[in-house]
């Protein structure tokens, strides 16, 4: 069976504007006021993807670890900044703990996948590491943001119960552990749901892209399975780390809730 790569010409790429026009018609018909944002988003997406295409071509050609590591750290920083921006109930910016959690979970899981499962030559291949780590970061970012938001929402909704437990001699962890579990579960649930329906309801982007690029569907399925479980592991580790790093900041040295929580 022929699995040859089908290229997209400049004319075919231009024809994809039809899809933008259809989206714009929906916005105009429903008077959503999104037409300007849609056009600007389309232009930005095209420019950003074009630039990253040229950048990755250069990075893949050079393929040096001293270039790959800073890029991965920069990706982690951007992802952690985006994750922390989505949380509006935090008494202080969770940017640092988001960065630490994302970086730790991404590197632990990413290195396992690259060095033990895919094993490219060389092991630090930019062509493998950057896409793999990027997929981990993109999904972990969402998981961490959900976990943080749920954690602070639970704390604000149960301040009185937490105070009562502290007054009865409970430790900070004992007072909030049920809410921390709910936060981790909230961050992990979308990923677990994706595991349940993959292949039945959806064909994920990586698998679809590989098939369109000419890969045998059986090999594409193998890669997609590895990607799904690596994302699940990274999200679980990331959510656990950020909850453990965050909850202590909710309490003073005297094991009382910080005043900032009462101002939200």
C-alpha positions as CSV (number, residue, x, y, z in Angstrom):
1,X,0.0,0.0,0.0
2,X,1.3,3.5,-0.9
3,X,1.8,5.7,2.1
4,X,3.6,8.5,0.2
5,X,3.7,12.0,1.5
6,X,1.1,14.4,-0.1
7,X,2.6,17.9,-0.2
8,X,0.4,21.1,0.1
9,X,1.3,23.6,-2.6
10,X,1.1,27.4,-2.2
11,X,-2.1,27.5,-4.1
12,X,-3.7,24.8,-1.9
13,X,-2.5,26.6,1.2
14,X,-4.1,29.8,-0.1
15,X,-7.4,27.9,-0.7
16,X,-7.5,27.1,3.1
17,X,-8.6,30.7,3.5
18,X,-12.1,29.4,2.5
19,X,-12.2,27.8,6.0
20,X,-11.4,31.2,7.6
21,X,-14.2,32.8,5.5
22,X,-16.7,30.2,6.7
23,X,-15.7,30.9,10.3
24,X,-16.1,34.6,9.7
25,X,-19.5,34.1,8.2
26,X,-20.7,32.3,11.3
27,X,-19.4,35.2,13.5
28,X,-21.0,37.8,11.2
29,X,-24.3,35.9,11.0
30,X,-24.6,35.5,14.8
31,X,-23.2,39.1,15.4
32,X,-20.5,37.7,17.7
33,X,-18.1,40.5,17.2
34,X,-15.3,38.1,16.6
35,X,-14.4,38.9,13.0
36,X,-11.5,41.2,13.8
37,X,-10.1,38.8,16.3
38,X,-10.5,35.9,13.9
39,X,-8.6,37.8,11.1
40,X,-5.8,38.9,13.4
41,X,-5.6,35.4,14.9
42,X,-5.3,33.9,11.4
43,X,-2.6,36.3,10.4
44,X,-0.7,35.7,13.6
45,X,-1.0,31.9,13.4
46,X,0.4,32.0,9.8
47,X,3.3,34.2,10.7
48,X,4.2,32.4,13.9
49,X,4.0,29.0,12.2
50,X,6.1,30.2,9.3
51,X,8.7,31.6,11.5
52,X,8.9,28.5,13.7
53,X,9.1,26.4,10.6
54,X,12.3,28.2,9.5
55,X,13.6,28.2,13.1
56,X,13.1,24.5,13.6
57,X,14.8,23.8,10.2
58,X,17.9,25.6,11.5
59,X,17.7,24.0,15.0
60,X,17.3,20.5,13.6
61,X,20.3,21.1,11.3
62,X,22.5,22.3,14.1
63,X,21.2,19.8,16.6
64,X,23.4,20.8,19.6
65,X,22.4,20.2,23.2
66,X,23.4,23.8,24.3
67,X,20.7,25.1,21.9
68,X,18.0,22.5,22.6
69,X,18.0,22.9,26.5
70,X,17.5,26.7,26.5
71,X,14.7,26.3,24.0
72,X,13.0,23.7,26.1
73,X,13.3,25.9,29.2
74,X,11.9,28.9,27.3
75,X,9.0,26.7,26.2
76,X,8.4,25.7,29.8
77,X,8.5,29.3,30.9
78,X,6.0,30.4,28.3
79,X,3.7,27.5,29.2
80,X,4.0,28.2,33.0
81,X,3.2,31.9,32.4
82,X,0.1,31.0,30.4
83,X,-1.0,28.5,33.0
84,X,-0.6,30.9,35.9
85,X,-2.4,33.7,34.0
86,X,-5.5,31.5,33.9
87,X,-5.8,31.4,37.7
88,X,-7.6,34.4,39.2
89,X,-8.1,33.4,42.8
90,X,-4.4,32.9,43.8
91,X,-3.3,35.2,46.6
92,X,0.0,35.7,44.7
93,X,1.3,34.9,41.3
94,X,1.9,31.1,40.9
95,X,4.4,31.6,38.1
96,X,7.4,30.2,39.8
97,X,5.8,27.1,41.2
98,X,4.1,26.6,37.8
99,X,7.5,26.8,36.1
100,X,9.1,24.4,38.5
101,X,6.2,21.9,38.3
102,X,6.0,22.0,34.5
103,X,9.8,21.8,34.0
104,X,10.2,18.9,36.4
105,X,7.3,16.8,35.1
106,X,8.2,17.5,31.5
107,X,11.9,16.6,31.8
108,X,11.2,13.5,33.8
109,X,8.6,12.1,31.4
110,X,10.2,13.5,28.3
111,X,13.6,12.0,29.0
112,X,12.0,8.6,29.7
113,X,10.2,8.7,26.4
114,X,13.2,9.9,24.4
115,X,15.9,7.8,26.0
116,X,14.1,4.5,26.7
117,X,11.2,4.3,24.2
118,X,12.0,6.2,21.0
119,X,15.9,6.1,21.4
120,X,16.9,8.3,18.5
121,X,20.4,8.8,17.2
122,X,21.8,10.8,18.9
123,X,19.7,10.6,22.0
124,X,19.5,14.4,22.2
125,X,18.0,14.7,18.7
126,X,16.2,18.1,18.4
127,X,13.9,16.6,15.8
128,X,12.5,14.3,18.5
129,X,13.0,16.2,21.8
130,X,11.4,19.5,20.8
131,X,8.1,18.1,19.5
132,X,7.9,15.5,22.3
133,X,8.5,18.1,25.1
134,X,6.2,20.6,23.3
135,X,3.3,18.1,23.4
136,X,4.0,17.4,27.1
137,X,4.1,21.1,28.0
138,X,1.0,22.0,26.0
139,X,-1.1,19.4,27.8
140,X,0.5,19.8,31.2
141,X,-0.1,23.5,31.0
142,X,-3.9,22.9,30.8
143,X,-3.8,20.3,33.6
144,X,-1.9,22.5,36.0
145,X,-4.1,25.5,35.3
146,X,-7.2,23.4,36.0
147,X,-5.6,22.0,39.2
148,X,-4.6,25.4,40.5
149,X,-7.9,27.0,39.8
150,X,-9.8,24.1,41.4
151,X,-7.5,24.2,44.5
152,X,-8.0,27.9,45.2
153,X,-11.8,27.6,44.4
154,X,-12.1,24.8,47.0
155,X,-10.1,26.7,49.6
156,X,-12.2,29.8,49.2
157,X,-15.4,27.8,49.3
158,X,-14.4,25.9,52.5
159,X,-12.5,28.5,54.5
160,X,-14.7,28.0,57.6
161,X,-14.3,24.2,57.5
162,X,-10.6,24.5,57.2
163,X,-10.4,27.0,60.1
164,X,-12.4,24.6,62.3
165,X,-10.1,21.7,61.5
166,X,-7.1,23.8,62.3
167,X,-8.7,24.9,65.6
168,X,-9.2,21.3,66.5
169,X,-5.5,20.6,66.0
170,X,-5.3,19.4,62.5
171,X,-2.1,20.1,60.5
172,X,-2.4,22.3,57.4
173,X,-2.2,19.2,55.1
174,X,-4.9,17.4,57.1
175,X,-7.1,20.4,56.9
176,X,-6.9,20.7,53.1
177,X,-6.1,17.3,51.8
178,X,-9.6,16.6,50.5
179,X,-9.5,19.8,48.5
180,X,-6.0,19.0,47.2
181,X,-7.2,15.6,46.0
182,X,-10.1,17.3,44.2
183,X,-7.7,19.7,42.6
184,X,-5.4,17.0,41.3
185,X,-8.4,15.0,40.1
186,X,-9.7,18.1,38.2
187,X,-6.4,18.6,36.4
188,X,-6.1,14.9,35.4
189,X,-9.7,14.3,34.4
190,X,-9.6,15.8,30.8
191,X,-6.5,13.7,30.0
192,X,-8.1,10.5,31.3
193,X,-11.3,11.2,29.4
194,X,-9.1,11.5,26.2
195,X,-7.6,8.1,26.9
196,X,-11.1,6.6,27.1
197,X,-12.2,7.8,23.7
198,X,-9.1,8.0,21.6
199,X,-9.5,6.0,18.4
200,X,-13.3,5.7,18.9
201,X,-14.4,9.3,18.9
202,X,-11.2,11.1,17.8
203,X,-8.0,10.6,15.8
204,X,-5.5,12.8,17.6
205,X,-3.5,15.4,15.8
206,X,-0.2,13.6,15.9
207,X,-1.6,10.4,14.6
208,X,-3.5,12.2,11.8
209,X,-0.5,14.2,10.9
210,X,1.8,11.2,10.6
211,X,-0.7,9.3,8.5
212,X,-1.1,12.3,6.2
213,X,2.7,12.6,6.1
214,X,2.9,9.0,4.7
215,X,3.5,6.9,7.8
216,X,2.0,3.4,8.0
217,X,-1.1,3.7,10.3
218,X,0.1,0.9,12.5
219,X,3.3,2.8,13.3
220,X,1.3,6.0,13.7
221,X,-0.9,4.2,16.3
222,X,2.2,3.1,18.2
223,X,3.5,6.6,18.4
224,X,0.1,8.0,19.4
225,X,-0.3,5.5,22.2
226,X,3.1,6.5,23.6
227,X,2.1,10.2,23.3
228,X,-1.2,9.7,25.2
229,X,0.3,7.8,28.1
230,X,3.3,10.2,28.4
231,X,0.9,13.1,28.5
232,X,-1.2,11.4,31.2
233,X,2.0,10.7,33.3
234,X,3.3,14.3,32.9
235,X,-0.1,15.8,33.8
236,X,-0.4,13.6,36.9
237,X,3.1,14.5,38.1
238,X,2.7,18.2,37.3
239,X,-0.6,18.5,39.1
240,X,0.7,16.7,42.1
241,X,3.9,18.8,42.3
242,X,2.0,22.1,41.9
243,X,-0.5,21.2,44.6
244,X,2.2,20.1,47.0
245,X,4.3,23.3,46.3
246,X,1.2,25.6,46.5
247,X,-0.7,24.5,49.6
248,X,2.0,25.5,52.1
249,X,1.9,29.0,50.8
250,X,-1.7,29.2,52.0
251,X,-0.6,29.1,55.6
252,X,1.5,31.2,57.9
253,X,4.3,29.9,60.1
254,X,1.7,29.6,62.9
255,X,-0.3,27.2,60.7
256,X,-3.1,29.7,60.1
257,X,-4.6,30.7,56.7
258,X,-3.0,33.7,55.2
259,X,-5.0,37.0,55.3
260,X,-4.9,37.3,51.5
261,X,-7.3,34.4,51.2
262,X,-10.0,36.4,53.0
263,X,-9.7,39.3,50.5
264,X,-10.8,37.3,47.5
